[in-house]
Amino acid sequence: MKNEHEELKIRISGLSNGVHEYHFHASPSEVGLDEAFRSPVSLDVEIEKSARQIYLKSEIAASGSFTCDRCLEDFEKTVASSLNLFYVFSDAEAEQFDADEVRVIAPETMHLDITDDVRQSILLAVPLKLLCTDECKGLCPHCGVNWNRETCVCCETHDTDPRWESLKKIL
């Protein structure tokens, strides 16, 4: 296993055919992530090189600090993703793959720079609805109490909107 640091570039010129493994650690700023991500991005990369193509398979992990959409508390979450790409040497060869999974490179390419693909993969792995836990109870809509830490009595004293009464009968 080869260790690479600082840049997310893999030297492919002179690389023999076969399987090669790499491990990367990069700071979030080197990958182009914002300040929500504070710890290093970790990548385990496996490259399978043949005469006609290069197949890259990687597992990516990055830890970030987010705000819960229900209770507004800050929490840490590890975002994990996988990245699978084919690198081919002509447009004709690229047509046999999904456009999102293939990159056309020149035969004289010296390095594969995977920085942008890693950043996009991490950002796409961040859930649209960020929750501190799946069981997060959120905030009281009347007094703002965090129901994960305490209960309030104000919800019992507020009248329910009569338009919702027919829904209560269903339960």
C-alpha positions as CSV (number, residue, x, y, z in Angstrom):
1,M,0.0,0.0,0.0
2,K,1.4,3.4,-1.0
3,N,0.9,6.4,1.2
4,E,0.1,9.7,-0.4
5,H,-0.2,13.0,1.5
6,E,-1.0,16.6,0.7
7,E,-2.4,16.1,-2.8
8,L,-5.0,13.8,-4.1
9,K,-2.9,12.9,-7.2
10,I,-1.9,9.4,-8.3
11,R,1.0,9.0,-10.6
12,I,0.0,6.7,-13.4
13,S,2.9,7.2,-15.9
14,G,5.1,4.2,-15.6
15,L,2.5,2.4,-13.4
16,S,2.5,-1.3,-14.2
17,N,-0.7,-3.1,-15.2
18,G,-2.5,-4.7,-12.2
19,V,-4.0,-3.6,-8.9
20,H,-2.4,-0.9,-6.8
21,E,-3.5,0.4,-3.4
22,Y,-3.1,3.9,-1.9
23,H,-4.1,5.6,1.3
24,F,-4.6,9.4,1.5
25,H,-5.1,11.9,4.3
26,A,-5.9,15.4,3.2
27,S,-7.1,18.5,5.0
28,P,-10.6,19.6,4.2
29,S,-9.3,22.8,2.7
30,E,-7.1,20.8,0.3
31,V,-10.2,19.0,-0.9
32,G,-12.2,22.2,-1.2
33,L,-14.6,21.6,1.7
34,D,-15.9,24.4,3.9
35,E,-15.3,25.0,7.6
36,A,-18.0,22.5,8.6
37,F,-15.4,19.8,7.9
38,R,-12.6,20.0,10.4
39,S,-10.8,16.7,10.5
40,P,-8.8,15.2,7.7
41,V,-10.4,13.4,4.8
42,S,-9.4,9.8,4.6
43,L,-9.4,7.8,1.4
44,D,-8.6,4.2,0.6
45,V,-8.0,3.9,-3.1
46,E,-7.6,0.8,-5.3
47,I,-6.6,1.2,-8.9
48,E,-6.8,-1.5,-11.4
49,K,-4.8,-0.6,-14.5
50,S,-5.0,-2.4,-17.9
51,A,-3.7,-1.4,-21.3
52,R,-7.1,0.1,-22.3
53,Q,-8.4,1.7,-19.1
54,I,-7.9,2.5,-15.4
55,Y,-10.5,1.6,-12.9
56,L,-10.5,3.5,-9.6
57,K,-12.4,2.3,-6.6
58,S,-12.3,4.3,-3.3
59,E,-13.9,4.6,0.1
60,I,-14.0,8.1,1.5
61,A,-14.7,9.3,5.0
62,A,-14.9,12.9,6.3
63,S,-16.1,14.2,9.7
64,G,-18.0,17.4,9.9
65,S,-19.8,19.6,12.4
66,F,-23.5,20.2,11.5
67,T,-26.6,21.7,13.0
68,C,-29.6,19.5,13.5
69,D,-32.6,20.5,11.5
70,R,-35.0,19.6,14.3
71,C,-33.5,20.7,17.5
72,L,-30.8,23.2,16.2
73,E,-28.1,21.6,18.3
74,D,-24.6,21.2,16.8
75,F,-23.3,17.6,16.4
76,E,-20.5,15.7,14.7
77,K,-21.2,13.3,11.9
78,T,-18.9,11.1,9.8
79,V,-19.9,11.2,6.1
80,A,-18.9,8.1,4.2
81,S,-19.0,7.7,0.5
82,S,-17.6,5.5,-2.3
83,L,-16.2,6.6,-5.6
84,N,-15.9,4.4,-8.6
85,L,-14.5,5.8,-11.9
86,F,-13.2,4.5,-15.2
87,Y,-10.5,6.4,-16.9
88,V,-10.3,5.7,-20.6
89,F,-8.1,7.0,-23.4
90,S,-10.8,7.8,-26.1
91,D,-14.3,9.1,-26.4
92,A,-15.3,5.9,-28.2
93,E,-14.3,3.8,-25.2
94,A,-16.2,6.3,-22.9
95,E,-19.5,5.6,-24.6
96,Q,-19.8,2.1,-23.1
97,F,-19.9,3.6,-19.5
98,D,-22.3,5.9,-17.7
99,A,-21.2,9.5,-18.2
100,D,-21.0,10.0,-14.4
101,E,-18.6,7.1,-14.0
102,V,-16.1,7.8,-16.8
103,R,-13.3,10.3,-17.5
104,V,-11.5,10.5,-20.8
105,I,-7.7,11.2,-20.3
106,A,-4.9,11.6,-22.8
107,P,-2.6,8.6,-23.2
108,E,0.4,10.7,-22.0
109,T,-1.4,11.8,-18.7
110,M,1.1,11.6,-15.9
111,H,-1.3,11.9,-12.8
112,L,-4.9,11.4,-11.9
113,D,-6.1,14.3,-9.8
114,I,-9.1,13.0,-7.9
115,T,-9.6,16.1,-5.7
116,D,-12.8,17.4,-7.4
117,D,-14.4,14.0,-7.6
118,V,-13.6,13.4,-3.9
119,R,-15.1,16.7,-2.9
120,Q,-18.3,16.1,-4.9
121,S,-18.6,12.6,-3.5
122,I,-18.4,13.9,0.1
123,L,-20.9,16.8,-0.6
124,L,-23.4,14.4,-2.2
125,A,-23.1,12.0,0.8
126,V,-24.2,14.7,3.3
127,P,-27.9,14.0,4.0
128,L,-30.4,16.6,2.9
129,K,-32.1,16.4,6.4
130,L,-29.4,16.6,9.0
131,L,-30.4,15.0,12.3
132,C,-28.4,14.7,15.5
133,T,-30.1,11.3,16.0
134,D,-32.9,9.5,14.2
135,E,-34.9,9.8,17.4
136,C,-34.5,13.6,17.7
137,K,-37.7,15.1,19.1
138,G,-37.0,18.7,18.0
139,L,-38.2,21.9,19.6
140,C,-41.6,22.9,21.0
141,P,-43.3,25.1,18.4
142,H,-44.7,27.3,21.2
143,C,-41.9,27.9,23.7
144,G,-38.9,26.6,21.9
145,V,-37.9,24.0,24.5
146,N,-35.6,21.3,23.2
147,W,-37.7,18.1,23.8
148,N,-34.6,16.0,23.8
149,R,-33.5,17.5,27.1
150,E,-36.8,18.5,28.8
151,T,-40.5,18.5,28.5
152,C,-42.8,21.5,28.5
153,V,-46.4,22.0,29.6
154,C,-47.2,24.7,27.1
155,C,-48.3,22.3,24.4
156,E,-50.9,20.8,26.7
157,T,-52.4,24.3,27.4
158,H,-52.5,25.5,23.8
159,D,-55.7,24.8,21.8
160,T,-55.3,22.6,18.8
161,D,-56.2,24.0,15.5
162,P,-59.7,22.6,14.8
163,R,-58.7,21.8,11.2
164,W,-56.5,19.0,12.6
165,E,-59.3,17.3,14.8
166,S,-60.4,15.0,12.0
167,L,-56.9,13.7,11.7
168,K,-56.8,12.9,15.4
169,K,-59.8,10.6,15.0
170,I,-57.9,8.5,12.5
171,L,-55.3,7.7,15.2
